[in-house]
């Protein structure tokens, strides 16, 4: 369990160090992949369109508002 926690903490610190656009791209990509996988497992129609739309929306919202990034350094 400690190995998983260390891996999570390392990934979290790495993501916190990214610029706003890079972080937004990471967030959009992960959201799009997640939606695509779930839609493919459920055999939903327009899986790729839904995944791309989610990725674009998440990227855009994070770029504009940056709610998950702190300004502290």
C-alpha positions as CSV (number, residue, x, y, z in Angstrom):
1,X,0.0,0.0,0.0
2,X,2.9,2.4,0.7
3,X,4.2,1.9,-2.8
4,X,0.9,2.9,-4.3
5,X,0.7,6.0,-2.0
6,X,4.3,7.0,-3.0
7,X,3.5,6.6,-6.7
8,X,0.3,8.7,-6.3
9,X,2.3,11.4,-4.4
10,X,5.0,11.5,-7.1
11,X,2.4,11.8,-9.9
12,X,0.5,14.4,-8.0
13,X,3.7,16.5,-7.4
14,X,4.6,16.2,-11.1
15,X,1.1,17.3,-12.2
16,X,1.1,20.3,-9.8
17,X,4.4,21.4,-11.4
18,X,2.9,21.6,-14.9
19,X,1.9,24.9,-16.5
20,X,-1.8,25.7,-16.8
21,X,-2.1,24.6,-20.5
22,X,-0.1,21.4,-19.9
23,X,-2.2,20.6,-16.9
24,X,-5.4,21.3,-18.9
25,X,-4.2,19.0,-21.7
26,X,-3.5,16.2,-19.2
27,X,-6.9,16.7,-17.7
28,X,-8.6,16.7,-21.0
29,X,-6.8,13.7,-22.3
30,X,-7.5,11.7,-19.2
31,X,-11.2,12.6,-19.2
32,X,-11.5,11.8,-22.9
33,X,-9.8,8.4,-22.5
34,X,-12.0,7.6,-19.5
35,X,-15.2,8.4,-21.4
36,X,-14.0,6.5,-24.5
37,X,-13.2,3.4,-22.4
38,X,-16.5,3.4,-20.6
39,X,-18.5,4.0,-23.8
40,X,-16.7,1.2,-25.6
41,X,-17.4,-1.1,-22.7
42,X,-21.1,-0.2,-22.8
43,X,-21.2,-0.3,-26.6
44,X,-22.6,3.2,-26.7
45,X,-23.1,5.0,-30.0
46,X,-20.9,7.9,-31.0
47,X,-18.3,6.9,-28.4
48,X,-15.5,8.8,-30.1
49,X,-17.6,11.9,-30.5
50,X,-18.5,11.9,-26.8
51,X,-14.9,11.3,-25.8
52,X,-13.6,14.1,-27.9
53,X,-16.3,16.5,-26.7
54,X,-15.5,15.7,-23.1
55,X,-11.8,16.2,-23.7
56,X,-12.4,19.5,-25.3
57,X,-14.7,20.8,-22.6
58,X,-12.4,19.7,-19.8
59,X,-9.4,21.3,-21.6
60,X,-11.3,24.5,-22.2
61,X,-12.6,24.9,-18.7
62,X,-9.3,24.2,-17.1
63,X,-7.5,26.6,-19.5
64,X,-10.0,29.4,-18.8
65,X,-10.6,29.0,-15.1
66,X,-7.7,26.9,-13.8
67,X,-9.6,25.8,-10.7
68,X,-7.3,22.9,-9.9
69,X,-4.1,24.9,-10.1
70,X,-2.9,26.8,-7.1
71,X,-1.0,30.0,-7.5
72,X,1.3,29.2,-4.6
73,X,4.9,28.3,-5.4
